[in-house]
Amino acid sequence: MKATRTRAVRIRGGLSLRVDARACTVVVLLVLAALAASVALIGTGDFPISAADVLRTLTGDGTRIQEYIVRDLRLPRVLVGLLVGAALGLGGALFQSISRNPLGSPDVLGLGQGATAGALVVIVLFSGSATAVTLGALAGGLVTGFAIYLLAWKRGVHGYRLVLVGIGVSAIVTAVNGYLLTKADIVDAARAVVWMTGSLNGRDWTQVWPLLVLCAVLVPLVLVNARGLLMTEMGDDLSYALGVRVERVRMVLMVSAVLLTSGATAAVGPVGFVALTAPQLARRLTRSPGPNLVPAMCMGATLLIVADLVSQRAFGADQLPVGVVTGVIGGAYLLWLLVTERRAGRI
C-alpha cells in the first residue's frame, strides 16, 4: 500500500492539521474546472455571450441586456447545478463510506425513487404547485431513508445489509411510481415524466436559496463528523475503543446524506448516477484512503455542470435534459465498475 503524501500544518493554539497535498491539488483543479465550465455554460444559449463578457457582466460592467440574461436567467441555473452536484457528490460519498460498498449510493438505495414518489403523489393526487412538488419530493426522500434505516437495523447498520435493503426498497418504490403514473391524467402524467427526467431548465433564484441554506447547514456538520466516519472504516470495535460513538456518527451522517440527496432531487428532479460516480472518480484521482468528502463534493459539482454544458452544446437545437446525459455517463461507468469488481474477485 502506497503511503500518501501528507503534511502537518500547525495553526494557532498549538493545533495541527494533516493536509494531503495530492487531494488538495485535485480539489483546486476541480474547482477551477467547475468555474470554467460555469462561465462557458452562462455564455451558452440563443443569445451567446463570450467568456470575457460573462466575467465583465458578473463584475457589474455588462450592458443592461447582458445583465438580465446573465444574472436573472442563466446564473441561477448554474448555481443550482453546482449546489445540486455538490450535494449529490457529498451524499454519495457518505453512503458509500457508511456501507463500505462502491454501490452504496442514493441511486442504488432508492432515495431518488423515494423523492420521486413524494413528488408524484403531489402531482397526481393533488395537482400541487411547484413548491408543493418540491416539499413532496423532500418528504418522500426522508420517509424512504428512514424506512431503509429501520429495516437495515440489527444491532447497528452495516454495509451489505444496508445495500440489500435499499435495493429492495428501491424496487418497491419504483413499482409504486409506475402505479401512480397509470392513475394520472394525460396532463399530470406528462408533467410528472418531465420532472422525473431531471433537468436544470427554468431554474431560478427560488431554487438557489433553499439549496444554499441546506448546504450551508449540512456541509459543516458533515465535515465536523468526518473524523469519526474515517475511524469507523477501521471497524466498530476499534472505533468504540478509540472513543467514537459509532451509531451516533452514522445516524447524523445518514440523516445529512438523506437531506442532501432529497433536497437536490426536490430542486431538479432525480439526476441519476452523479452520487454514484463522483465519489469513485474523486477517490481514483486523489488516491487517498477514507471517504474523500470534499473531493467528492467538488467532483459532483463539476460533473453536473459539464453534463449540462454537453447537453446544451453537443446536440444542436435538440437540447437534452441533464439527467439523460448523466444517466448515459453513469450507466457506462457502472458497467465498467461491475466488470472491474468481478475481475478483482470482489463480486
ABEGO torsion letter per residue (X at the ends): XBBBBBBBBBBBGGBBBBBBAAAAAAAAAAAAAAAAAAAAAAABEABBBBAAAAAAAAAGABBAAAAAAAAAAAAAAAAAAAAAAAAAAAAAAAAAAAAGBAABBAAAAGAAAAAAAAAAAAAAAAGBBAAAAAAAAAAAAAAAAAAAAAAABBGEBBAAAAAAAAAAAAAAAAAAAAAAAAABBAAAAAAAAAAAAEBABGBBAAAAAAAAAAAAAAAAAAAAAAAAAAAAAAEAAAAAAAGBBAAAAAAAAAAAAAAAAAAAAAAAEBBBGAAAAAAAAAAAAAGBBEAGAAAAAAAAAAAAAAAAAAAAAAAEABBBBAAAAAAAAAAAAAAAAAAAAAAAGAX
